[in-house]
């Protein structure tokens, strides 16, 4: 059965507790993309990860254990969610995916979040993934994203890079809309 999973990244503590701002799994383009998958007949879950302003890998991993991933699954991750899924895939060597889509990937190259994303990228995981896509914007404001993109592109020879010029960190404020048709085109293709 074809499934899709969406992972959010980390956020500022003030943003997390701001009642006028949605939870991370319901922010930006994530609910729009989930709805696109569902209307296309693909079961899609958007996980709400614990304490996203102070993430702990084992806590995120514990929540993510309910994900039912297989060779027909698509995973779409944003920012630190990209680093999390890559680390998780390195830890789960039997997991296969149809497609992995990384939007503004952040691997914490300066280790600002301690051990949360401490791991070494290894090329062998690409053998278990049908397609790997990386979306990034030249006007990225988050430190380490473009460096993370380069690290991923260096290690994973099959990665397909999708450059943008004006999407920032692919957040609602920078994009101006919750719709992200370019992302949907990548997700639904193949």
N, C-alpha and C positions, 0 to 999 in steps of 0.2 A: 504494500500500500504506500502510495506516495504521500510524504508528510513534509512539513516545513516547520522550522524552529527559528524564532527571532530572539536575539540577545541584545539587551541594551548595554550601555557602558556605565561609567561612574558619573556621579554628579556632585555638585557643591552641597554641603550640609544645609545651608540656608535655602537653596533651591528645593531640596528634598522636603523640608518642613513648611514650605510656602504653600498654603492651602489653595491659592489661585493657580498653581502649577500642577499638572497631572503627574502621577507616579511615573517613574522612568519607562516602564513597559507600555505606558499609554501616551508618551510624549513624541513630539516631532512627527516623523513619517511612519513610525512603527505600527500604530493601529490601522493606518491606511493600507500598508503592505499586508498586514494580517487579513484585512477584509478582502483584498485582491486575491489572495491565496484561497480563502474560504469560498468566495464566489466562483473560483475556478475549479472547485471540487477537491481542493487539497486541504487536508486537516492541518491546521496551523496553530501552534502554541507560541505565545510570547511570554517568556518567563520573567517573573518579577524577582530579581535577585536581592538577597538580604543586605541591608546596610550599605547601599551603593555609594555612599559618601566615605566609607571606611571599609572597603572590601577585604574579605578574607577568603583565600582560595578554597579552603576546605568547606567553608559555609556555602559558597556558591556551588561547589561540586556536589554537596549534599542535596541541594535543591535540584540541580541539573540531572541527578541520577534517575529521575522519572522520565527523562526524554527518551523516547523510543526511536532511536536512530538506526538506519539501515542503508543499504546501497541505493535505495530510492528516495532518500531524505535530502532535503536542501536545508542548509543552515545559513542564515543571514545574521551578521553581527555588526555592531557599531562600536567604534572606539575601543575602550578597554574590554568590551565583550569579545572583540576579535582576539585580543591577547589571551583572554580566558579560554575561548574555544580551541585555540591552537595549543595551549598548554594541556588542556583536557584531552585533546586528540593524541598528544604525545604520551599521555598516561594511559590511554585506552587503545591499545595497539590492535585490537580486533575490530574496531569501529570503521565502517566504510560509509562514504557519503556519495551521493550523486553530484552535489554541487556545494561549494563553500564560497560565500560572498562576503567579503570583508569591506566595510564602509569606514573610511577614515581610521584605519587600523592603528592602535596604540599598544605597543609592547612594553611600555615603561622603560625605555633604554637608559634612563638616568637612575633607575631603581628608587624613584620617589615614593613608591608604595610598598617598600620592603620586599617581602617574599611573594606578594600576591601574584606577580607575573614573572617570577624568577624561574627561568628554564632556558634550555638551548634549542633553537630551531634545528630540526633535523629533516633532511630532504626525503627520507623514506615515507613520511606520512602522505606525500603527494601520490604515492602509488595506490593509496586507498581512497582517493578522492577523484571523481570523474573530471570535475572542472574546479579551478580556483580563480576567483575574480577579486581584484582589488580596485576600489573606487577611491579616488583622492582628489583634492582640489589644490591648485597652486596657491590659493590665498588662505591655506590652512592656518588658523591661529593657535592651535594647540601644539606646544613644544613636544617634539618627539614623534609626531605622526608621520611626517615625510621621511624621517630617519627609519621608522618602523616599516614603512612601505618599501624602502630600499632594502632593508634586511630581508623582508619576505621575498622580494623579487630576486635577490641574490641566491637565496637558499632553494626556493621552489622554481625550478626552470619552466614549469608548465603554467605559471601564473599569467593571467591576462590582466593587463593594466588598463584602467579606464580613467583617464585624466579629465578633470573639469577645471574651469578657470575662475568660477565665481560662486562656489557652494560653501566656502568656509569649512566648518566642521560638520556640515550636513545636518545642522540643527534648524528648527523652525525659524528662529530669528534671522538666520543668515540666508535661508532658502526662500523665505517669504510665503511658503505654502507647505501643507502637510503631504502634498502629493509628490511622488518621486517616480514619474513614469520611466525614466532611464533605468532605474533599479528594477522595476517590474519587468521591463524588456529582457534584462539579463536573467532574472529569476525564471521567467516562463519559457525562455528559449531552450532548445535541446531536448 
